[in-house]
Amino acid sequence: METLARIRTFLQGFRWQGVELMPYKEEGVAPFKAISRQVLFADPSLGCELRYFEMAAGGYSTLERHEHVHAVMIFRGRGHCLLGHEVRAVAERDLVTVPALTWHQFRATRGEPFGFLCMVNALRDKPMLPSASELEELRRNPAVSRFLDGKPAD
Ligand code: MN
């Protein structure tokens, strides 16, 4: 399929002209809260997709891991992310690389909307959720435990 020349104007409320505001995921498949998805680029000749995810204050993405990797740029506001066993405060224009099989989650912990761009393979494996024992292992780190409760230290 041919790639079309196209410019989509950035609109108020962190929307783009002609881009649909979608639910983050199908309800009930995984835990998440107050997060939306916009697919900005999805072109078969490119083999990847660029999405924009945004959380309302207190919202979070799914805690998950998978074989495919993510390239993430924080695009709106500030928040925290869990990357592997590390919790980090992140802000606009910070870059986050999520390697294969690495636990990750983003949380809008600053009382404001928090959004990020995420580049991902068009063809990818399904995310895995932590088992009870994996969650217990993650929570052994007090910083991770506080993060998962929505109360990071800094
Ligand atoms: Mn992911």
Backbone and ligand atoms as CSV (ligand in chain L), in Angstrom:
chain,resi,resn,atom,element,x,y,z
A,1,MET,N,N,0.854,-1.204,0.000
A,1,MET,CA,C,0.000,0.000,0.000
A,1,MET,C,C,0.886,1.249,0.000
A,2,GLU,N,N,0.480,2.218,-0.781
A,2,GLU,CA,C,1.276,3.436,-0.923
A,2,GLU,C,C,1.092,4.352,0.286
A,3,THR,N,N,2.198,4.948,0.706
A,3,THR,CA,C,2.122,5.926,1.791
A,3,THR,C,C,1.598,7.255,1.251
A,4,LEU,N,N,0.578,7.776,1.886
A,4,LEU,CA,C,-0.023,9.039,1.440
A,4,LEU,C,C,0.657,10.225,2.100
A,5,ALA,N,N,0.890,11.280,1.325
A,5,ALA,CA,C,1.358,12.545,1.909
A,5,ALA,C,C,0.203,13.129,2.717
A,6,ARG,N,N,0.495,13.537,3.951
A,6,ARG,CA,C,-0.613,14.012,4.792
A,6,ARG,C,C,-0.061,14.795,5.977
A,7,ILE,N,N,-0.706,15.862,6.295
A,7,ILE,CA,C,-0.356,16.619,7.505
A,7,ILE,C,C,-1.581,16.683,8.393
A,8,ARG,N,N,-1.414,16.250,9.620
A,8,ARG,CA,C,-2.509,16.320,10.590
A,8,ARG,C,C,-2.162,17.384,11.617
A,9,THR,N,N,-2.983,18.398,11.704
A,9,THR,CA,C,-2.738,19.524,12.601
A,9,THR,C,C,-2.931,19.105,14.061
A,10,PHE,N,N,-2.050,19.595,14.918
A,10,PHE,CA,C,-2.171,19.369,16.369
A,10,PHE,C,C,-3.279,20.270,16.899
A,11,LEU,N,N,-4.208,19.707,17.641
A,11,LEU,CA,C,-5.393,20.440,18.092
A,11,LEU,C,C,-5.385,20.617,19.605
A,12,GLN,N,N,-6.271,21.462,20.080
A,12,GLN,CA,C,-6.469,21.658,21.520
A,12,GLN,C,C,-6.747,20.317,22.199
A,13,GLY,N,N,-6.293,20.199,23.420
A,13,GLY,CA,C,-6.589,18.986,24.182
A,13,GLY,C,C,-5.756,17.789,23.777
A,14,PHE,N,N,-4.591,18.039,23.174
A,14,PHE,CA,C,-3.689,16.958,22.756
A,14,PHE,C,C,-4.404,15.935,21.872
A,15,ARG,N,N,-5.039,16.513,20.837
A,15,ARG,CA,C,-5.637,15.690,19.788
A,15,ARG,C,C,-4.996,16.076,18.457
A,16,TRP,N,N,-5.163,15.235,17.466
A,16,TRP,CA,C,-4.687,15.520,16.109
A,16,TRP,C,C,-5.861,15.395,15.151
A,17,GLN,N,N,-5.845,16.310,14.183
A,17,GLN,CA,C,-6.905,16.351,13.179
A,17,GLN,C,C,-7.116,14.971,12.538
A,18,GLY,N,N,-8.325,14.494,12.610
A,18,GLY,CA,C,-8.659,13.228,11.942
A,18,GLY,C,C,-8.188,11.980,12.658
A,19,VAL,N,N,-7.640,12.122,13.845
A,19,VAL,CA,C,-7.186,10.938,14.598
A,19,VAL,C,C,-8.217,10.624,15.680
A,20,GLU,N,N,-8.670,9.397,15.673
A,20,GLU,CA,C,-9.713,8.981,16.597
A,20,GLU,C,C,-9.165,8.803,18.020
A,21,LEU,N,N,-9.935,9.261,18.995
A,21,LEU,CA,C,-9.585,9.015,20.399
A,21,LEU,C,C,-10.165,7.663,20.777
A,22,MET,N,N,-9.293,6.721,21.147
A,22,MET,CA,C,-9.748,5.348,21.381
A,22,MET,C,C,-9.534,4.927,22.827
A,23,PRO,N,N,-10.259,3.900,23.241
A,23,PRO,CA,C,-9.944,3.321,24.552
A,23,PRO,C,C,-8.524,2.770,24.524
A,24,TYR,N,N,-7.881,2.747,25.667
A,24,TYR,CA,C,-6.501,2.245,25.780
A,24,TYR,C,C,-6.402,0.790,25.322
A,25,LYS,N,N,-7.266,-0.035,25.891
A,25,LYS,CA,C,-7.328,-1.463,25.563
A,25,LYS,C,C,-8.768,-1.896,25.702
A,26,GLU,N,N,-9.046,-3.091,25.331
A,26,GLU,CA,C,-10.351,-3.674,25.556
A,26,GLU,C,C,-10.582,-3.786,27.075
A,27,GLU,N,N,-11.739,-3.372,27.542
A,27,GLU,CA,C,-12.061,-3.448,28.980
A,27,GLU,C,C,-11.931,-4.887,29.475
A,28,GLY,N,N,-11.351,-5.046,30.650
A,28,GLY,CA,C,-11.358,-6.355,31.302
A,28,GLY,C,C,-10.183,-7.260,30.954
A,29,VAL,N,N,-9.394,-6.909,29.920
A,29,VAL,CA,C,-8.281,-7.798,29.563
A,29,VAL,C,C,-7.074,-7.609,30.477
A,30,ALA,N,N,-6.949,-6.417,31.049
A,30,ALA,CA,C,-5.786,-6.114,31.899
A,30,ALA,C,C,-6.121,-4.892,32.748
A,31,PRO,N,N,-5.458,-4.750,33.898
A,31,PRO,CA,C,-5.723,-3.569,34.729
A,31,PRO,C,C,-5.113,-2.301,34.110
A,32,PHE,N,N,-5.901,-1.234,34.091
A,32,PHE,CA,C,-5.430,0.099,33.697
A,32,PHE,C,C,-6.456,1.099,34.205
A,33,LYS,N,N,-6.112,2.390,34.143
A,33,LYS,CA,C,-7.047,3.394,34.655
A,33,LYS,C,C,-6.897,4.728,33.936
A,34,ALA,N,N,-8.015,5.291,33.503
A,34,ALA,CA,C,-8.080,6.663,32.988
A,34,ALA,C,C,-7.020,6.966,31.942
A,35,ILE,N,N,-6.966,6.141,30.892
A,35,ILE,CA,C,-5.947,6.310,29.848
A,35,ILE,C,C,-6.585,6.123,28.482
A,36,SER,N,N,-6.174,6.985,27.543
A,36,SER,CA,C,-6.709,6.926,26.180
A,36,SER,C,C,-5.582,6.645,25.192
A,37,ARG,N,N,-5.961,6.309,23.959
A,37,ARG,CA,C,-4.994,5.940,22.919
A,37,ARG,C,C,-5.360,6.648,21.618
A,38,GLN,N,N,-4.360,7.193,20.953
A,38,GLN,CA,C,-4.539,7.694,19.594
A,38,GLN,C,C,-3.437,7.076,18.740
A,39,VAL,N,N,-3.817,6.464,17.636
A,39,VAL,CA,C,-2.817,5.893,16.723
A,39,VAL,C,C,-2.470,6.978,15.704
A,40,LEU,N,N,-1.235,7.495,15.788
A,40,LEU,CA,C,-0.820,8.626,14.957
A,40,LEU,C,C,-0.315,8.151,13.598
A,41,PHE,N,N,0.484,7.095,13.592
A,41,PHE,CA,C,0.983,6.504,12.354
A,41,PHE,C,C,0.820,4.992,12.444
A,42,ALA,N,N,0.301,4.413,11.374
A,42,ALA,CA,C,0.230,2.952,11.260
A,42,ALA,C,C,0.266,2.672,9.765
A,43,ASP,N,N,1.451,2.475,9.238
A,43,ASP,CA,C,1.635,2.361,7.794
A,43,ASP,C,C,2.338,1.034,7.520
A,44,PRO,N,N,1.703,0.126,6.800
A,44,PRO,CA,C,2.289,-1.198,6.565
A,44,PRO,C,C,3.696,-1.139,5.964
A,45,SER,N,N,3.987,-0.126,5.156
A,45,SER,CA,C,5.319,-0.059,4.536
A,45,SER,C,C,6.396,0.354,5.537
A,46,LEU,N,N,5.982,0.831,6.704
A,46,LEU,CA,C,6.933,1.259,7.736
A,46,LEU,C,C,7.157,0.156,8.786
A,47,GLY,N,N,6.188,-0.699,8.975
A,47,GLY,CA,C,6.353,-1.838,9.888
A,47,GLY,C,C,6.272,-1.503,11.364
A,48,CYS,N,N,5.906,-0.268,11.678
A,48,CYS,CA,C,5.744,0.085,13.088
A,48,CYS,C,C,4.565,1.040,13.231
A,49,GLU,N,N,4.201,1.285,14.461
A,49,GLU,CA,C,3.120,2.225,14.762
A,49,GLU,C,C,3.621,3.238,15.768
A,50,LEU,N,N,3.102,4.453,15.634
A,50,LEU,CA,C,3.372,5.483,16.637
A,50,LEU,C,C,2.032,5.845,17.262
A,51,ARG,N,N,1.970,5.661,18.580
A,51,ARG,CA,C,0.735,5.943,19.294
A,51,ARG,C,C,0.971,7.037,20.328
A,52,TYR,N,N,-0.096,7.727,20.689
A,52,TYR,CA,C,-0.031,8.675,21.805
A,52,TYR,C,C,-1.004,8.202,22.872
A,53,PHE,N,N,-0.457,7.981,24.056
A,53,PHE,CA,C,-1.266,7.565,25.199
A,53,PHE,C,C,-1.306,8.706,26.200
A,54,GLU,N,N,-2.452,8.928,26.761
A,54,GLU,CA,C,-2.546,9.971,27.783
A,54,GLU,C,C,-3.391,9.500,28.959
A,55,MET,N,N,-2.863,9.756,30.152
A,55,MET,CA,C,-3.552,9.421,31.388
A,55,MET,C,C,-4.069,10.693,32.044
A,56,ALA,N,N,-5.261,10.628,32.597
A,56,ALA,CA,C,-5.727,11.698,33.475
A,56,ALA,C,C,-4.976,11.556,34.800
A,57,ALA,N,N,-5.012,12.608,35.632
A,57,ALA,CA,C,-4.355,12.540,36.946
A,57,ALA,C,C,-4.777,11.265,37.672
A,58,GLY,N,N,-3.801,10.540,38.186
A,58,GLY,CA,C,-4.091,9.304,38.917
A,58,GLY,C,C,-4.225,8.072,38.024
A,59,GLY,N,N,-4.200,8.284,36.712
A,59,GLY,CA,C,-4.346,7.151,35.793
A,59,GLY,C,C,-3.051,6.369,35.631
A,60,TYR,N,N,-3.151,5.202,35.043
A,60,TYR,CA,C,-1.952,4.390,34.800
A,60,TYR,C,C,-2.164,3.415,33.648
A,61,SER,N,N,-1.043,3.065,33.006
A,61,SER,CA,C,-1.059,2.025,31.971
A,61,SER,C,C,-0.944,0.664,32.656
A,62,THR,N,N,-1.078,-0.379,31.869
A,62,THR,CA,C,-0.980,-1.742,32.417
A,62,THR,C,C,0.466,-2.058,32.794
A,63,LEU,N,N,0.642,-2.694,33.922
A,63,LEU,CA,C,1.951,-3.257,34.280
A,63,LEU,C,C,2.105,-4.550,33.468
A,64,GLU,N,N,3.089,-4.575,32.569
A,64,GLU,CA,C,3.190,-5.695,31.618
A,64,GLU,C,C,4.631,-5.860,31.142
A,65,ARG,N,N,4.853,-6.951,30.425
A,65,ARG,CA,C,6.112,-7.138,29.680
A,65,ARG,C,C,5.822,-8.012,28.468
A,66,HIS,N,N,6.722,-7.973,27.512
A,66,HIS,CA,C,6.523,-8.686,26.249
A,66,HIS,C,C,7.838,-8.732,25.487
A,67,GLU,N,N,7.856,-9.528,24.403
A,67,GLU,CA,C,9.075,-9.673,23.580
A,67,GLU,C,C,9.383,-8.402,22.793
A,68,HIS,N,N,8.343,-7.709,22.335
A,68,HIS,CA,C,8.608,-6.508,21.523
A,68,HIS,C,C,9.087,-5.366,22.420
A,69,VAL,N,N,9.789,-4.427,21.797
A,69,VAL,CA,C,10.347,-3.305,22.557
A,69,VAL,C,C,9.494,-2.053,22.305
A,70,HIS,N,N,9.666,-1.070,23.172
A,70,HIS,CA,C,8.999,0.227,22.994
A,70,HIS,C,C,10.055,1.331,22.963
A,71,ALA,N,N,9.823,2.330,22.122
A,71,ALA,CA,C,10.562,3.591,22.198
A,71,ALA,C,C,9.541,4.652,22.611
A,72,VAL,N,N,9.764,5.251,23.773
A,72,VAL,CA,C,8.763,6.155,24.371
A,72,VAL,C,C,9.365,7.542,24.536
A,73,MET,N,N,8.608,8.550,24.167
A,73,MET,CA,C,8.975,9.927,24.504
A,73,MET,C,C,7.835,10.547,25.302
A,74,ILE,N,N,8.175,11.039,26.487
A,74,ILE,CA,C,7.163,11.740,27.287
A,74,ILE,C,C,6.797,13.018,26.520
A,75,PHE,N,N,5.518,13.248,26.350
A,75,PHE,CA,C,5.055,14.321,25.459
A,75,PHE,C,C,4.244,15.371,26.202
A,76,ARG,N,N,3.623,14.994,27.297
A,76,ARG,CA,C,2.818,15.946,28.062
A,76,ARG,C,C,3.000,15.717,29.551
A,77,GLY,N,N,3.407,16.767,30.256
A,77,GLY,CA,C,3.407,16.737,31.714
A,77,GLY,C,C,4.520,15.898,32.321
A,78,ARG,N,N,4.260,15.502,33.555
A,78,ARG,CA,C,5.233,14.739,34.329
A,78,ARG,C,C,4.524,13.576,34.998
A,79,GLY,N,N,5.315,12.558,35.304
A,79,GLY,CA,C,4.757,11.397,35.998
A,79,GLY,C,C,5.891,10.476,36.407
A,80,HIS,N,N,5.571,9.214,36.580
A,80,HIS,CA,C,6.585,8.221,36.943
A,80,HIS,C,C,6.460,7.019,36.034
A,81,CYS,N,N,7.595,6.332,35.860
A,81,CYS,CA,C,7.519,5.039,35.178
A,81,CYS,C,C,8.306,3.999,35.951
A,82,LEU,N,N,7.814,2.792,35.828
A,82,LEU,CA,C,8.550,1.625,36.300
A,82,LEU,C,C,9.201,1.000,35.073
A,83,LEU,N,N,10.504,0.755,35.163
A,83,LEU,CA,C,11.246,0.168,34.055
A,83,LEU,C,C,12.131,-0.916,34.663
A,84,GLY,N,N,11.772,-2.153,34.411
A,84,GLY,CA,C,12.473,-3.254,35.076
A,84,GLY,C,C,12.153,-3.216,36.560
A,85,HIS,N,N,13.192,-2.996,37.378
A,85,HIS,CA,C,12.975,-2.904,38.827
A,85,HIS,C,C,13.235,-1.493,39.325
A,86,GLU,N,N,13.258,-0.540,38.391
A,86,GLU,CA,C,13.588,0.837,38.747
A,86,GLU,C,C,12.383,1.754,38.555
A,87,VAL,N,N,12.166,2.635,39.526
A,87,VAL,CA,C,11.117,3.652,39.433
A,87,VAL,C,C,11.785,4.987,39.143
A,88,ARG,N,N,11.283,5.691,38.146
A,88,ARG,CA,C,11.891,6.963,37.776
A,88,ARG,C,C,10.835,8.030,37.570
A,89,ALA,N,N,11.128,9.251,38.064
A,89,ALA,CA,C,10.319,10.411,37.713
A,89,ALA,C,C,10.707,10.793,36.287
A,90,VAL,N,N,9.715,11.063,35.443
A,90,VAL,CA,C,9.993,11.448,34.053
A,90,VAL,C,C,9.135,12.653,33.686
A,91,ALA,N,N,9.610,13.399,32.702
A,91,ALA,CA,C,8.927,14.622,32.285
A,91,ALA,C,C,9.074,14.815,30.778
A,92,GLU,N,N,8.302,15.732,30.272
A,92,GLU,CA,C,8.270,16.074,28.849
A,92,GLU,C,C,9.639,16.019,28.197
A,93,ARG,N,N,9.710,15.300,27.106
A,93,ARG,CA,C,10.884,15.162,26.241
A,93,ARG,C,C,11.915,14.167,26.766
A,94,ASP,N,N,11.686,13.561,27.917
A,94,ASP,CA,C,12.534,12.436,28.325
A,94,ASP,C,C,12.237,11.249,27.405
A,95,LEU,N,N,13.271,10.454,27.173
A,95,LEU,CA,C,13.143,9.273,26.320
A,95,LEU,C,C,13.290,8.014,27.157
A,96,VAL,N,N,12.431,7.063,26.923
A,96,VAL,CA,C,12.445,5.800,27.668
A,96,VAL,C,C,12.509,4.652,26.662
A,97,THR,N,N,13.511,3.803,26.790
A,97,THR,CA,C,13.598,2.588,25.973
A,97,THR,C,C,13.183,1.407,26.838
A,98,VAL,N,N,12.197,0.681,26.389
A,98,VAL,CA,C,11.744,-0.511,27.118
A,98,VAL,C,C,12.229,-1.733,26.346
A,99,PRO,N,N,13.253,-2.445,26.877
A,99,PRO,CA,C,13.762,-3.634,26.181
A,99,PRO,C,C,12.781,-4.802,26.265
A,100,ALA,N,N,13.107,-5.861,25.536
A,100,ALA,CA,C,12.275,-7.070,25.557
A,100,ALA,C,C,12.160,-7.621,26.979
A,101,LEU,N,N,10.985,-8.128,27.295
A,101,LEU,CA,C,10.701,-8.851,28.547
A,101,LEU,C,C,10.999,-8.041,29.810
A,102,THR,N,N,10.848,-6.742,29.723
A,102,THR,CA,C,11.119,-5.836,30.847
A,102,THR,C,C,9.787,-5.276,31.378
A,103,TRP,N,N,9.565,-5.441,32.662
A,103,TRP,CA,C,8.345,-4.894,33.263
A,103,TRP,C,C,8.308,-3.383,33.063
A,104,HIS,N,N,7.126,-2.862,32.724
A,104,HIS,CA,C,6.984,-1.408,32.559
A,104,HIS,C,C,5.560,-0.968,32.861
A,105,GLN,N,N,5.490,0.217,33.405
A,105,GLN,CA,C,4.194,0.855,33.679
A,105,GLN,C,C,4.418,2.354,33.796
A,106,PHE,N,N,3.439,3.130,33.320
A,106,PHE,CA,C,3.477,4.593,33.423
A,106,PHE,C,C,2.327,5.034,34.308
A,107,ARG,N,N,2.620,6.020,35.175
A,107,ARG,CA,C,1.586,6.511,36.104
A,107,ARG,C,C,1.567,8.033,36.159
A,108,ALA,N,N,0.365,8.600,36.120
A,108,ALA,CA,C,0.168,10.055,36.219
A,108,ALA,C,C,0.076,10.414,37.698
A,109,THR,N,N,1.248,10.598,38.285
A,109,THR,CA,C,1.369,10.721,39.747
A,109,THR,C,C,1.433,12.165,40.229
A,110,ARG,N,N,1.376,13.141,39.314
A,110,ARG,CA,C,1.625,14.535,39.682
A,110,ARG,C,C,0.363,15.382,39.709
A,111,GLY,N,N,-0.800,14.747,39.725
A,111,GLY,CA,C,-2.046,15.504,39.768
A,111,GLY,C,C,-2.331,16.276,38.491
A,112,GLU,N,N,-1.791,15.786,37.374
A,112,GLU,CA,C,-1.987,16.453,36.082
A,112,GLU,C,C,-1.985,15.400,34.981
A,113,PRO,N,N,-2.503,15.760,33.807
A,113,PRO,CA,C,-2.457,14.800,32.698
A,113,PRO,C,C,-1.017,14.472,32.332
A,114,PHE,N,N,-0.789,13.251,31.924
A,114,PHE,CA,C,0.552,12.747,31.632
A,114,PHE,C,C,0.449,11.908,30.347
A,115,GLY,N,N,1.195,12.348,29.310
A,115,GLY,CA,C,1.061,11.668,28.021
A,115,GLY,C,C,2.405,11.309,27.423
A,116,PHE,N,N,2.425,10.252,26.628
A,116,PHE,CA,C,3.673,9.840,25.980
A,116,PHE,C,C,3.414,9.275,24.590
A,117,LEU,N,N,4.409,9.485,23.720
A,117,LEU,CA,C,4.423,8.857,22.404
A,117,LEU,C,C,5.087,7.503,22.543
A,118,CYS,N,N,4.571,6.506,21.862
A,118,CYS,CA,C,5.148,5.157,21.955
A,118,CYS,C,C,5.243,4.539,20.569
A,119,MET,N,N,6.470,4.218,20.166
A,119,MET,CA,C,6.689,3.540,18.896
A,119,MET,C,C,6.832,2.043,19.153
A,120,VAL,N,N,6.187,1.273,18.310
A,120,VAL,CA,C,6.127,-0.174,18.552
A,120,VAL,C,C,6.032,-0.917,17.217
A,121,ASN,N,N,6.482,-2.159,17.178
A,121,ASN,CA,C,6.334,-2.989,15.975
A,121,ASN,C,C,4.851,-3.128,15.617
A,122,ALA,N,N,4.559,-3.113,14.312
A,122,ALA,CA,C,3.172,-3.333,13.885
A,122,ALA,C,C,2.748,-4.769,14.245
A,123,LEU,N,N,3.637,-5.726,14.007
A,123,LEU,CA,C,3.369,-7.121,14.374
A,123,LEU,C,C,4.102,-7.400,15.670
A,124,ARG,N,N,3.360,-7.772,16.705
A,124,ARG,CA,C,3.997,-7.925,18.022
A,124,ARG,C,C,3.285,-8.973,18.846
A,125,ASP,N,N,4.022,-9.478,19.841
A,125,ASP,CA,C,3.442,-10.481,20.738
A,125,ASP,C,C,2.544,-9.802,21.760
A,126,LYS,N,N,1.697,-10.615,22.370
A,126,LYS,CA,C,0.752,-10.109,23.365
A,126,LYS,C,C,1.450,-9.812,24.681
A,127,PRO,N,N,1.086,-8.715,25.339
A,127,PRO,CA,C,1.680,-8.433,26.657
A,127,PRO,C,C,1.345,-9.532,27.672
A,128,MET,N,N,2.301,-9.776,28.562
A,128,MET,CA,C,2.073,-10.686,29.693
A,128,MET,C,C,1.918,-9.861,30.957
A,129,LEU,N,N,1.021,-10.297,31.816
A,129,LEU,CA,C,0.805,-9.633,33.100
A,129,LEU,C,C,1.588,-10.381,34.170
A,130,PRO,N,N,1.970,-9.707,35.257
A,130,PRO,CA,C,2.702,-10.417,36.311
A,130,PRO,C,C,1.806,-11.429,37.028
A,131,SER,N,N,2.384,-12.571,37.339
A,131,SER,CA,C,1.685,-13.551,38.182
A,131,SER,C,C,1.721,-13.024,39.617
A,132,ALA,N,N,0.998,-13.674,40.494
A,132,ALA,CA,C,0.989,-13.268,41.906
A,132,ALA,C,C,2.412,-13.286,42.481
A,133,SER,N,N,3.192,-14.313,42.135
A,133,SER,CA,C,4.552,-14.401,42.696
A,133,SER,C,C,5.494,-13.375,42.070
A,134,GLU,N,N,5.280,-13.080,40.781
A,134,GLU,CA,C,6.099,-12.042,40.139
A,134,GLU,C,C,5.792,-10.661,40.742
A,135,LEU,N,N,4.527,-10.437,41.046
A,135,LEU,CA,C,4.129,-9.174,41.665
A,135,LEU,C,C,4.738,-9.059,43.070
A,136,GLU,N,N,4.708,-10.158,43.774
A,136,GLU,CA,C,5.295,-10.193,45.120
A,136,GLU,C,C,6.797,-9.891,45.056
A,137,GLU,N,N,7.446,-10.466,44.048
A,137,GLU,CA,C,8.890,-10.244,43.864
A,137,GLU,C,C,9.169,-8.770,43.547
A,138,LEU,N,N,8.351,-8.184,42.674
A,138,LEU,CA,C,8.504,-6.756,42.341
A,138,LEU,C,C,8.313,-5.889,43.583
A,139,ARG,N,N,7.330,-6.255,44.405
A,139,ARG,CA,C,7.001,-5.453,45.577
A,139,ARG,C,C,8.031,-5.552,46.701
A,140,ARG,N,N,8.946,-6.501,46.571
A,140,ARG,CA,C,10.020,-6.588,47.578
A,140,ARG,C,C,10.882,-5.328,47.571
A,141,ASN,N,N,10.935,-4.663,46.444
A,141,ASN,CA,C,11.612,-3.364,46.369
A,141,ASN,C,C,10.632,-2.296,46.865
A,142,PRO,N,N,10.956,-1.615,47.999
A,142,PRO,CA,C,10.010,-0.652,48.576
A,142,PRO,C,C,9.629,0.477,47.605
A,143,ALA,N,N,10.577,0.911,46.765
A,143,ALA,CA,C,10.283,1.989,45.804
A,143,ALA,C,C,9.244,1.521,44.780
A,144,VAL,N,N,9.399,0.266,44.359
A,144,VAL,CA,C,8.441,-0.289,43.391
A,144,VAL,C,C,7.077,-0.451,44.052
A,145,SER,N,N,7.089,-0.899,45.292
A,145,SER,CA,C,5.835,-1.101,46.022
A,145,SER,C,C,5.067,0.220,46.168
A,146,ARG,N,N,5.794,1.283,46.528
A,146,ARG,CA,C,5.155,2.607,46.652
A,146,ARG,C,C,4.610,3.075,45.305
A,147,PHE,N,N,5.380,2.850,44.263
A,147,PHE,CA,C,4.944,3.208,42.907
A,147,PHE,C,C,3.647,2.480,42.552
A,148,LEU,N,N,3.596,1.186,42.809
A,148,LEU,CA,C,2.415,0.390,42.461
A,148,LEU,C,C,1.188,0.810,43.258
A,149,ASP,N,N,1.434,1.414,44.423
A,149,ASP,CA,C,0.322,1.955,45.224
A,149,ASP,C,C,-0.002,3.399,44.838
A,150,GLY,N,N,0.672,3.900,43.807
A,150,GLY,CA,C,0.404,5.263,43.334
A,150,GLY,C,C,1.032,6.343,44.184
A,151,LYS,N,N,2.024,5.963,45.015
A,151,LYS,CA,C,2.657,6.935,45.932
A,151,LYS,C,C,4.179,6.875,45.841
A,152,PRO,N,N,4.736,7.236,44.672
A,152,PRO,CA,C,6.208,7.219,44.579
A,152,PRO,C,C,6.838,8.226,45.528
A,153,ALA,N,N,8.075,7.950,45.934
A,153,ALA,CA,C,8.742,8.750,46.981
A,153,ALA,C,C,8.986,10.197,46.548
A,154,ASP,N,N,9.457,10.422,45.324
A,154,ASP,CA,C,9.753,11.801,44.920
A,154,ASP,C,C,8.651,12.331,44.015
L,1,MN,MN,MN,3.998,-2.441,26.673
